[in-house]
Amino acid sequence: MDQLTVYGIALVPVMVGLAELLKRFGLPPRFIPLATVLMGLFFSFYYLAPGEPKKAILFGTVLGLSAIGLFSGAKNTFVSRKR
């Protein structure tokens, strides 16, 4: 696998959903970014690039950071702030 395919990109919303589940099960919100990057690494090592550690680290980091951005963007868009 030479590039991050549609299947890899499709993992981003799945990871956002899993991050939300972790938050609801009691994981403090400050650990959500770390958990998301770790999920990205897990998925990339076992699904996207098994046997290719350099690609797995790159893909996992990209997936994790993308999921963090999507999670943060959605939270900031849909959660009203009291001022």
N, C-alpha and C positions, 0 to 999 in steps of 0.2 A: 504494500500500500504506500504509494508515493506522496499522497496528499490527504488532507483532512477532507473526507467525503461528506456527502449529505447525511450518511448514517452517524457520523461523528458529530456534526452540527446539531442533529436531532437530539443528541444527549443533553444539550444545554437546558432546554425547558424541563427535561426529566430531572436534572440535577437541581434546578430551582425548586421544583416540587418536593424533592427529597430534603432540601435545605429547610423548606417551610415545615415539613414534618418534624425534622430534628428540633426546630425552634419550638414547635407546639408540644413536643415531648420533654421540653425543659432545658435544651441546650441554650446557654446564654447567647444573646445576639452578637456579642463581640467575637464569638468563636465560629460564626457562620462562614465568614470568608475562608478561614483555615479548613473547615470541614468541606467546603465546596472545592477547594483546590485539591484536597486529598481524594475526594470522590473523582475528580477529573483524572488524577494520576491512576487511581484504581481502574477506572473504565478504560483508560488508554493502554495500560499494561496488559489487561486481560482481554480487551475487545478490539481496539483499534490497531495496536502495534505490538502484538505479542512476539517476543524474541528480538525486538529492536529497541533497546533501552533509551537510546538518544532520541528517537522519534517519539517514544512513549512519554518521555519527560516533556518534550516540546508540546506535543498534542495535549497532554494532561494539563499543563500549565495554561495553555490557550483556552481549553474548555473550562477550567476552573475560573479563570479571570473573566471569561465571557459570561458565565453563570452568575458571578458576583455582580457584574454590571447590570445584567437583566434583573436580578433580584433587587438591587438597589434602585434602579430606575423605576421598576414597578411599584416598589414601596413608596418612593418619593412622589410618584404620580397619583397613586390611589389613596394614600393615607393623608387625611387632612391634618394640618398642624394647628394647634391652638396658639393664638398670639395674644 
